């Protein structure tokens, strides 16, 4: 066991870790072999012994199907709800190295932030309760008992111990080149990597399938330390991806489908980071979880069956939203005629729609008639609907206006249930024009002007998207070669990355586009955040293998 660090007797404390510039450069790059070699040496220097186990978990990029993997209530009832996402793990990754200790201490060392944090096992529960209280009180991050980078790790440690692992102490060395708070699931990668090394160290945990590792990681992120309310997307893409392939998830049964994209080589996905980070547990993400939970529960009670996800037709949601909140411009109908639904949906030999979700959408009869809509409106005005009035977007609203907000959140999920199967078919058939149209439709729904309103009041993601589209239009107007840009926000919202799909046969034009977008965004950021030096950065995501234990 390794016991060199943290022998000062303090129950919890942080130290600084010193790394050379060359070491920092190695850890920031994506040569995983070089990173692991360096980390093993650093572990030995820090703890006086070699690590017992090493695991790697990539970040992730979700191409389409955002904010549809929650709340659990809609996946646990009849009828079965099918909601989908499609993406994959990426080349930027989280690495965790571990060895057992025998001195009843948990010692965490994170190279990316240059800190070491120590806590006695006997003090872990107390620290956990402090994390809950300090989060609820809105205490500044710098003043909290636990460094922000250590919360998810300690959540995984606490979960591992409560699951019966015979832990007498741990030495952990962590590093990540997944941008934190950027919508690429740095925290989920952290928890997945820890699930893998903990299972190697304590086999009685029996995390012997990908879904058991996924569940462990999700529970760690939603723990008292982590404070999250996350769904299944991040952990599933990180754990279950295959290199060079797209991964499609169906949350109804957690089934996974891998396939090779046939999108032409002229199609390039680009992640642009606003570098305005978010903290998932303290963002509007948790508000959306609650809104959907309340909305689904209310409608399910009135309708007598699970009203989650795609049970209601898009046309029914359009009519219901118009009935409860007609004066709101956001209540305008969402229509899907312009996604060329028939081109791919009617691919079956008999001419019927190819996908069950599309077939159900086009089928008759309409499930919500005028009488049922009026019954829902009457119930919402009465005691049956208890609006989440403490949430910012519901304060000062009438019951019907509040319900309109919840219904628009549900409409976003409904629309995604139709978009993702078509996007999968578009990728498999190499139709970049259709894929781009679908990406834009979901992007419009996620913006602050759309149904889901998750990009955040700080305006960073919406501003960067606007810059990307504006520059794309300028370049397209000035060149005779194909050049188009499609995209949407990534992740939990309120900051982080946006995902763009750039279609052009001229790589120099794409580089020109990237540089001009960064310039335009710099002007916006300097005006919005003067003196902070906020700049956009670029990652070109590559579909990579899922999380794994390394030798």
C-alpha positions as CSV (number, residue, x, y, z in Angstrom):
1,X,0.0,0.0,0.0
2,X,1.1,3.5,-0.7
3,X,1.3,5.9,2.3
4,X,3.9,8.6,1.7
5,X,1.6,11.6,1.2
6,X,-0.7,13.1,3.8
7,X,0.8,11.9,7.1
8,X,0.3,15.2,8.9
9,X,-2.8,14.1,10.8
10,X,-5.2,16.7,9.5
11,X,-8.7,15.4,8.8
12,X,-8.9,17.2,5.5
13,X,-6.5,19.6,3.7
14,X,-5.2,20.6,0.3
15,X,-1.7,20.9,-0.9
16,X,-0.2,22.2,-4.2
17,X,1.3,19.8,-6.7
18,X,4.3,21.0,-8.7
19,X,4.6,19.9,-12.4
20,X,7.1,20.9,-15.0
21,X,5.9,22.7,-18.2
22,X,6.9,19.6,-20.2
23,X,4.8,17.3,-17.9
24,X,1.8,19.6,-18.3
25,X,2.2,19.6,-22.0
26,X,2.3,15.7,-22.1
27,X,-0.8,15.5,-19.9
28,X,-2.7,18.0,-22.0
29,X,-2.0,16.1,-25.3
30,X,-3.9,13.1,-26.5
31,X,-1.0,10.6,-26.6
32,X,-2.5,8.3,-23.9
33,X,0.6,6.0,-23.9
34,X,2.8,9.0,-23.0
35,X,0.3,10.2,-20.4
36,X,0.1,6.9,-18.7
37,X,3.9,6.5,-18.5
38,X,4.3,9.9,-17.0
39,X,1.4,9.3,-14.5
40,X,2.8,6.0,-13.3
41,X,6.1,7.7,-12.6
42,X,4.4,10.6,-10.9
43,X,2.3,8.2,-8.8
44,X,5.5,6.5,-7.6
45,X,7.1,9.9,-6.8
46,X,4.0,11.1,-4.9
47,X,3.1,7.9,-3.0
48,X,6.3,5.9,-2.9
49,X,4.8,2.9,-4.7
50,X,3.4,1.9,-8.1
51,X,-0.3,2.2,-8.8
52,X,-2.3,-1.0,-8.6
53,X,-4.8,-0.2,-11.3
54,X,-5.2,2.4,-14.1
55,X,-8.4,3.2,-16.1
56,X,-9.2,5.5,-19.0
57,X,-12.6,7.1,-19.7
58,X,-13.1,9.5,-22.6
59,X,-15.2,12.5,-22.7
60,X,-18.1,12.4,-25.0
61,X,-19.8,14.3,-27.8
62,X,-23.5,13.8,-28.3
63,X,-24.4,14.6,-31.9
64,X,-28.2,14.6,-31.5
65,X,-30.7,13.7,-28.9
66,X,-29.9,16.2,-26.1
67,X,-31.7,16.4,-22.8
68,X,-33.9,13.4,-23.4
69,X,-32.3,10.9,-21.0
70,X,-34.3,12.0,-18.0
71,X,-36.4,11.9,-15.8
72,X,-36.4,8.3,-14.8
73,X,-40.2,8.3,-14.1
74,X,-41.0,8.2,-17.8
75,X,-38.8,5.1,-18.4
76,X,-40.2,3.1,-15.5
77,X,-43.9,3.1,-16.5
78,X,-46.2,1.8,-19.2
79,X,-46.5,2.4,-22.0
80,X,-42.8,2.1,-22.8
81,X,-41.2,5.4,-23.8
82,X,-38.5,5.4,-26.5
83,X,-36.2,8.4,-26.4
84,X,-32.8,8.3,-28.2
85,X,-29.4,9.9,-28.3
86,X,-26.5,9.4,-30.8
87,X,-22.8,10.2,-30.4
88,X,-19.7,8.6,-29.0
89,X,-16.7,8.9,-26.6
90,X,-13.9,11.2,-27.8
91,X,-10.1,11.2,-27.8
92,X,-9.9,13.6,-24.8
93,X,-10.0,11.5,-21.7
94,X,-9.9,11.1,-17.9
95,X,-7.3,8.9,-16.4
96,X,-7.5,7.4,-12.8
97,X,-4.7,5.6,-11.0
98,X,-5.3,3.9,-7.7
99,X,-3.6,2.0,-4.9
100,X,-4.9,0.9,-1.5
101,X,-3.7,2.5,1.7
102,X,-3.9,1.2,5.3
103,X,-3.9,4.4,7.2
104,X,-7.7,5.3,7.0
105,X,-7.0,8.2,4.6
106,X,-8.3,9.1,1.2
107,X,-5.6,11.1,-0.7
108,X,-6.6,12.6,-4.0
109,X,-4.1,14.2,-6.4
110,X,-5.3,16.0,-9.5
111,X,-2.6,17.0,-12.0
112,X,-4.9,19.3,-14.1
113,X,-5.5,21.6,-11.2
114,X,-2.2,21.0,-9.4
115,X,-3.7,20.1,-6.0
116,X,-3.6,17.3,-3.5
117,X,-6.5,16.8,-1.1
118,X,-6.6,14.5,1.9
119,X,-9.5,13.4,4.1
120,X,-9.7,10.9,6.8
121,X,-12.2,8.1,6.3
122,X,-13.8,8.9,9.7
123,X,-14.5,12.5,8.5
124,X,-15.9,11.5,5.1
125,X,-19.6,11.6,6.2
126,X,-19.1,15.0,7.8
127,X,-17.5,16.4,4.7
128,X,-20.4,15.0,2.7
129,X,-23.0,16.8,4.7
130,X,-21.0,20.0,4.5
131,X,-21.0,19.7,0.7
132,X,-24.8,19.5,0.7
133,X,-25.2,22.5,3.0
134,X,-22.7,24.7,1.3
135,X,-24.2,23.9,-2.1
136,X,-27.7,24.8,-0.8
137,X,-26.4,28.0,0.8
138,X,-24.7,29.0,-2.5
139,X,-21.3,29.4,-0.8
140,X,-18.6,30.5,-3.2
141,X,-16.6,27.6,-4.6
142,X,-13.3,28.8,-3.2
143,X,-14.8,28.8,0.3
144,X,-16.2,25.3,0.4
145,X,-14.7,22.5,2.4
146,X,-14.2,20.3,-0.6
147,X,-12.4,21.6,-3.8
148,X,-14.8,21.5,-6.7
149,X,-12.6,19.1,-8.6
150,X,-12.8,16.5,-5.7
151,X,-16.6,16.4,-5.4
152,X,-17.3,13.7,-7.9
153,X,-14.3,11.6,-6.8
154,X,-15.4,11.7,-3.2
155,X,-19.0,10.9,-4.3
156,X,-17.6,7.7,-6.0
157,X,-15.5,6.9,-3.0
158,X,-18.5,7.2,-0.6
159,X,-20.6,5.1,-3.0
160,X,-17.9,2.5,-3.2
161,X,-17.6,2.3,0.6
162,X,-21.4,2.2,1.1
163,X,-21.6,-0.6,-1.4
164,X,-19.5,-2.8,0.9
165,X,-15.9,-2.4,-0.4
166,X,-13.4,-3.2,2.4
167,X,-11.6,0.2,2.0
168,X,-8.9,1.1,4.5
169,X,-7.7,4.1,2.5
170,X,-6.9,5.1,-1.0
171,X,-4.2,6.9,-3.0
172,X,-5.6,8.4,-6.2
173,X,-3.9,10.2,-9.0
174,X,-6.2,11.8,-11.5
175,X,-5.8,13.8,-14.7
176,X,-8.0,14.9,-17.5
177,X,-7.7,16.7,-20.8
178,X,-11.5,16.8,-21.2
179,X,-12.4,20.5,-20.8
180,X,-14.2,20.9,-17.5
181,X,-17.7,22.5,-17.4
182,X,-17.8,22.4,-21.2
183,X,-20.6,19.9,-22.0
184,X,-18.2,17.0,-22.8
185,X,-18.8,15.1,-19.6
186,X,-15.6,15.5,-17.7
187,X,-17.4,14.7,-14.5
188,X,-19.0,11.6,-15.9
189,X,-15.7,10.4,-17.3
190,X,-14.2,10.9,-13.8
191,X,-16.9,8.7,-12.3
192,X,-16.7,6.0,-15.0
193,X,-12.9,5.7,-14.7
194,X,-13.2,5.4,-10.9
195,X,-15.9,2.7,-11.2
196,X,-13.5,0.7,-13.3
197,X,-10.4,1.0,-10.9
198,X,-12.5,0.5,-7.8
199,X,-13.9,-2.7,-9.3
200,X,-10.4,-3.9,-10.0
201,X,-9.3,-3.1,-6.4
202,X,-12.4,-4.5,-4.8
203,X,-14.0,-7.2,-6.9
204,X,-16.8,-7.7,-4.5
205,X,-18.4,-4.6,-6.0
206,X,-19.2,-6.8,-9.0
207,X,-19.3,-4.0,-11.6
208,X,-18.8,-6.7,-14.2
209,X,-21.0,-5.3,-17.0
210,X,-20.9,-2.0,-18.8
211,X,-24.3,-1.0,-17.4
212,X,-23.3,-1.8,-13.9
213,X,-20.3,0.6,-14.3
214,X,-22.7,3.1,-15.9
215,X,-25.1,2.9,-13.0
216,X,-22.3,3.2,-10.5
217,X,-20.9,6.3,-12.2
218,X,-24.4,7.9,-12.6
219,X,-25.1,7.3,-8.9
220,X,-21.7,8.8,-8.0
221,X,-22.5,11.9,-10.0
222,X,-25.9,12.2,-8.4
223,X,-24.5,11.6,-4.9
224,X,-24.5,14.1,-2.0
225,X,-20.9,15.1,-3.0
226,X,-21.7,15.3,-6.7
227,X,-25.1,17.0,-6.3
228,X,-26.2,16.1,-9.8
229,X,-29.6,15.1,-11.3
230,X,-28.1,13.6,-14.4
231,X,-29.7,11.0,-16.7
232,X,-28.0,8.2,-18.6
233,X,-26.5,9.7,-21.7
234,X,-23.0,10.7,-20.6
235,X,-22.1,7.5,-18.8
236,X,-23.5,5.3,-21.5
237,X,-21.7,7.0,-24.3
238,X,-18.4,7.0,-22.3
239,X,-18.6,3.3,-21.3
240,X,-20.2,1.8,-24.4
241,X,-18.7,3.5,-27.4
242,X,-16.6,1.8,-30.2
243,X,-13.8,3.4,-32.0
244,X,-14.7,5.0,-35.4
245,X,-18.4,4.2,-34.9
246,X,-21.5,6.1,-33.9
247,X,-23.3,4.9,-30.8
248,X,-27.1,5.1,-30.7
249,X,-28.9,4.7,-27.3
250,X,-32.5,3.8,-26.7
251,X,-33.4,4.8,-23.1
252,X,-36.4,2.6,-23.0
253,X,-34.2,-0.5,-22.3
254,X,-30.7,1.0,-22.4
255,X,-30.0,-0.8,-25.7
256,X,-27.0,0.2,-27.7
257,X,-26.6,0.1,-31.5
258,X,-23.2,0.8,-33.2
259,X,-22.9,1.7,-36.8
260,X,-20.4,3.4,-39.2
261,X,-21.3,6.8,-40.4
262,X,-21.4,7.3,-44.1
263,X,-21.5,11.1,-44.0
264,X,-19.1,12.3,-46.7
265,X,-15.5,13.2,-45.9
266,X,-16.5,16.9,-46.6
267,X,-18.5,16.8,-43.3
268,X,-16.6,17.8,-40.2
269,X,-17.9,18.1,-36.7
270,X,-16.3,20.9,-34.7
271,X,-16.7,21.6,-31.0
272,X,-16.2,25.3,-30.1
273,X,-15.8,26.0,-26.4
274,X,-17.2,29.2,-25.0
275,X,-14.9,28.9,-22.1
276,X,-17.7,30.1,-19.9
277,X,-17.9,27.0,-17.7
278,X,-21.0,25.6,-16.0
279,X,-21.4,23.6,-12.8
280,X,-23.9,20.9,-13.7
281,X,-25.3,20.4,-10.2
282,X,-26.0,24.1,-9.9
283,X,-27.2,24.9,-13.4
284,X,-30.7,25.0,-15.0
285,X,-30.2,21.3,-15.8
286,X,-31.6,20.4,-12.4
287,X,-34.5,22.7,-13.0
288,X,-35.3,20.9,-16.3
289,X,-35.3,17.6,-14.5
290,X,-37.8,18.8,-12.0
291,X,-40.0,20.5,-14.6
292,X,-40.2,17.4,-16.7
293,X,-41.0,15.3,-13.6
294,X,-43.8,17.6,-12.5
295,X,-45.2,17.9,-16.0
296,X,-45.2,14.2,-16.8
297,X,-46.7,13.4,-13.4
298,X,-49.6,15.9,-13.9
299,X,-50.5,14.7,-17.4
300,X,-50.1,11.0,-16.5
301,X,-52.6,11.5,-13.7
302,X,-55.1,13.2,-16.0
303,X,-54.7,10.8,-18.9
304,X,-54.5,7.7,-16.7
305,X,-51.2,6.4,-18.3
306,X,-47.6,7.4,-18.7
307,X,-47.5,10.7,-20.4
308,X,-43.7,10.9,-20.7
309,X,-41.6,11.3,-23.9
310,X,-43.4,10.5,-27.1
311,X,-46.7,9.2,-25.8
312,X,-48.4,12.4,-27.0
313,X,-48.3,13.4,-30.6
314,X,-46.4,16.5,-31.6
315,X,-49.7,17.9,-33.0
316,X,-51.4,17.2,-29.6
317,X,-48.7,19.0,-27.7
318,X,-48.9,21.9,-30.1
319,X,-52.7,22.2,-29.5
320,X,-52.4,21.7,-25.8
321,X,-49.7,24.4,-25.5
322,X,-51.7,26.8,-27.5
323,X,-54.7,26.2,-25.2
324,X,-52.9,26.8,-21.9
325,X,-50.6,29.7,-22.9
326,X,-51.8,31.2,-26.2
327,X,-50.3,34.7,-25.7
328,X,-46.7,33.4,-25.4
329,X,-44.8,33.6,-28.7
330,X,-42.9,30.4,-27.7
331,X,-46.3,28.6,-28.0
332,X,-46.2,28.6,-31.8
333,X,-46.5,25.1,-33.2
334,X,-43.4,23.0,-33.9
335,X,-43.8,21.2,-37.3
336,X,-41.6,18.6,-38.8
337,X,-42.7,18.7,-42.5
338,X,-39.4,20.5,-43.4
339,X,-37.2,17.6,-42.3
340,X,-38.2,15.6,-45.3
341,X,-39.7,13.0,-43.0
342,X,-41.1,11.0,-45.9
343,X,-37.8,10.6,-47.7
344,X,-36.4,8.2,-45.0
345,X,-39.4,7.3,-42.9
346,X,-41.3,5.7,-45.8
347,X,-38.5,3.3,-46.7
348,X,-40.4,0.1,-45.9
349,X,-41.4,-2.0,-48.9
350,X,-45.1,-1.5,-48.3
351,X,-44.6,2.3,-48.2
352,X,-45.3,2.5,-44.4
353,X,-43.0,4.6,-42.2
354,X,-39.7,2.8,-41.4
355,X,-39.5,3.9,-37.7
356,X,-42.1,3.1,-35.1
357,X,-41.9,6.6,-33.6
358,X,-42.6,8.1,-37.0
359,X,-45.4,5.6,-37.7
360,X,-47.1,6.4,-34.4
361,X,-46.8,10.1,-35.1
362,X,-48.5,9.9,-38.5
363,X,-51.2,7.4,-37.3
364,X,-54.8,8.3,-36.6
365,X,-56.8,9.0,-34.5
366,X,-55.5,12.1,-32.7
367,X,-55.1,11.1,-29.0
368,X,-56.1,14.5,-27.6
369,X,-59.3,15.9,-28.8
370,X,-60.9,19.2,-27.8
371,X,-62.8,17.7,-24.9
372,X,-59.7,16.1,-23.3
373,X,-57.7,19.3,-23.8
374,X,-60.3,21.3,-22.0
375,X,-60.3,18.7,-19.2
376,X,-56.5,19.2,-18.8
377,X,-56.9,23.0,-18.8
378,X,-59.6,22.8,-16.1
379,X,-57.5,20.5,-14.0
380,X,-54.5,22.8,-14.3
381,X,-56.5,25.7,-13.0
382,X,-57.6,23.7,-10.0
383,X,-55.8,21.8,-7.3
384,X,-54.5,19.0,-9.6
385,X,-51.5,21.1,-10.8
386,X,-48.9,22.3,-8.3
387,X,-46.6,24.5,-10.2
388,X,-42.9,24.7,-9.4
389,X,-43.2,28.3,-8.5
390,X,-39.8,28.5,-6.8
391,X,-38.0,27.9,-10.1
392,X,-36.9,31.2,-11.8
393,X,-38.9,30.6,-15.0
394,X,-42.1,30.0,-13.1
395,X,-42.0,32.9,-10.7
396,X,-44.9,35.3,-11.3
397,X,-46.6,33.0,-13.8
398,X,-50.2,31.9,-13.6
399,X,-50.8,28.1,-13.3
400,X,-51.6,27.9,-17.0
401,X,-48.5,29.9,-18.0
402,X,-46.4,27.6,-15.8
403,X,-47.9,24.5,-17.3
404,X,-47.1,25.9,-20.8
405,X,-43.4,26.0,-19.8
406,X,-43.5,22.4,-18.7
407,X,-45.3,21.3,-21.9
408,X,-42.7,23.0,-24.1
409,X,-40.0,21.0,-22.2
410,X,-42.0,17.9,-23.0
411,X,-42.4,19.0,-26.6
412,X,-38.6,19.2,-27.0
413,X,-38.3,15.6,-25.9
414,X,-41.1,14.6,-28.2
415,X,-39.4,16.3,-31.2
416,X,-36.1,14.6,-30.4
417,X,-37.8,11.2,-30.4
418,X,-38.6,11.8,-34.0
419,X,-35.3,13.5,-35.0
420,X,-32.8,11.0,-33.7
421,X,-33.9,7.9,-35.7
422,X,-34.0,10.0,-38.8
423,X,-30.5,11.4,-38.0
424,X,-29.2,7.9,-37.6
425,X,-30.6,7.0,-41.0
426,X,-29.2,10.1,-42.5
427,X,-25.7,9.3,-41.2
428,X,-26.0,5.7,-42.4
429,X,-27.0,6.8,-45.8
430,X,-24.5,9.7,-46.1
431,X,-27.2,12.5,-46.3
432,X,-25.3,15.4,-44.7
433,X,-28.0,17.9,-45.8
434,X,-30.8,16.1,-43.9
435,X,-28.5,15.5,-40.9
436,X,-27.7,19.2,-40.8
437,X,-31.4,20.2,-40.9
438,X,-32.1,17.8,-38.0
439,X,-29.2,19.3,-36.0
440,X,-30.5,22.8,-36.6
441,X,-34.0,21.9,-35.5
442,X,-32.8,20.5,-32.2
443,X,-30.5,23.5,-31.8
444,X,-33.4,25.9,-32.1
445,X,-35.4,24.0,-29.4
446,X,-32.4,24.1,-27.0
447,X,-31.8,27.9,-27.2
448,X,-33.2,30.4,-24.8
449,X,-35.7,31.4,-27.5
450,X,-36.8,27.7,-27.9
451,X,-38.8,25.1,-26.0
452,X,-36.0,23.9,-23.7
453,X,-34.2,27.1,-22.9
454,X,-31.1,25.5,-21.6
455,X,-28.3,27.5,-23.1
456,X,-28.4,29.9,-20.2
457,X,-28.9,33.6,-19.3
458,X,-25.2,34.4,-19.7
459,X,-25.7,34.2,-23.5
460,X,-22.4,32.5,-24.3
461,X,-23.6,29.4,-26.1
462,X,-26.2,31.3,-28.1
463,X,-23.7,34.0,-29.0
464,X,-21.1,31.5,-30.2
465,X,-23.7,29.8,-32.3
466,X,-24.7,33.1,-33.8
467,X,-21.1,33.9,-34.6
468,X,-20.6,30.5,-36.2
469,X,-23.7,30.8,-38.4
470,X,-22.9,34.5,-39.3
471,X,-19.4,33.6,-40.4
472,X,-20.6,30.5,-42.3
473,X,-23.1,32.6,-44.2
474,X,-20.4,35.2,-45.1
475,X,-18.0,32.6,-46.4
476,X,-20.8,30.8,-48.3
477,X,-21.6,34.1,-50.0
478,X,-18.0,34.8,-51.0
479,X,-17.1,31.4,-52.5
480,X,-18.3,29.2,-55.3
481,X,-17.6,25.9,-53.5
482,X,-20.0,24.2,-51.1
483,X,-19.9,25.7,-47.6
484,X,-22.6,25.2,-44.9
485,X,-22.7,25.3,-41.2
486,X,-25.3,23.6,-38.9
487,X,-25.2,23.2,-35.1
488,X,-26.5,23.4,-31.6
489,X,-25.3,23.7,-28.0
490,X,-23.7,20.7,-26.1
491,X,-24.2,19.4,-22.6
492,X,-25.9,20.8,-19.6
493,X,-26.2,24.3,-20.8
494,X,-25.3,27.7,-19.3
495,X,-21.9,27.6,-20.8
496,X,-19.4,25.2,-22.3
497,X,-19.3,23.9,-25.9
498,X,-21.4,24.3,-29.0
499,X,-21.3,21.6,-31.7
500,X,-21.1,22.6,-35.3
501,X,-21.3,20.5,-38.5
502,X,-19.3,22.2,-41.3
503,X,-19.7,20.9,-44.8
504,X,-17.1,21.9,-47.3
505,X,-14.6,20.3,-49.6
506,X,-12.0,23.0,-48.9
507,X,-10.2,22.5,-45.6
508,X,-8.6,25.9,-45.8
509,X,-12.1,27.5,-45.8
510,X,-13.0,25.6,-42.6
511,X,-9.8,26.9,-41.0
512,X,-10.6,30.4,-42.1
513,X,-14.1,29.9,-40.7
514,X,-12.8,28.7,-37.3
515,X,-10.4,31.7,-36.9
516,X,-13.0,34.3,-37.9
517,X,-15.6,32.7,-35.6
518,X,-13.1,33.0,-32.7
519,X,-12.5,36.7,-33.6
520,X,-16.2,37.4,-33.7
521,X,-16.8,35.7,-30.4
522,X,-13.9,37.5,-28.8
523,X,-15.6,40.8,-29.6
524,X,-18.8,39.6,-27.9
525,X,-16.9,38.1,-24.9
526,X,-14.8,41.3,-24.3
527,X,-18.0,43.3,-24.2
528,X,-19.9,40.8,-22.0
529,X,-16.9,39.9,-19.7
530,X,-14.5,42.8,-19.9
531,X,-10.9,42.1,-18.7
532,X,-11.4,38.4,-18.3
533,X,-9.7,37.3,-21.6
534,X,-12.4,34.8,-22.5
535,X,-11.7,33.2,-25.9
536,X,-13.2,30.3,-27.9
537,X,-11.1,27.2,-28.3
538,X,-11.6,24.2,-30.7
539,X,-11.7,20.5,-30.4
540,X,-12.3,18.2,-33.5
541,X,-14.0,15.2,-31.9
542,X,-13.0,11.7,-33.0
543,X,-15.2,8.8,-32.2
544,X,-13.1,6.7,-29.8
545,X,-13.3,3.5,-27.8
546,X,-15.3,3.2,-24.6
547,X,-13.8,3.3,-21.1
548,X,-11.4,0.6,-20.2
549,X,-8.9,-0.7,-17.7
550,X,-5.3,-0.3,-18.9
551,X,-2.3,-2.4,-18.1
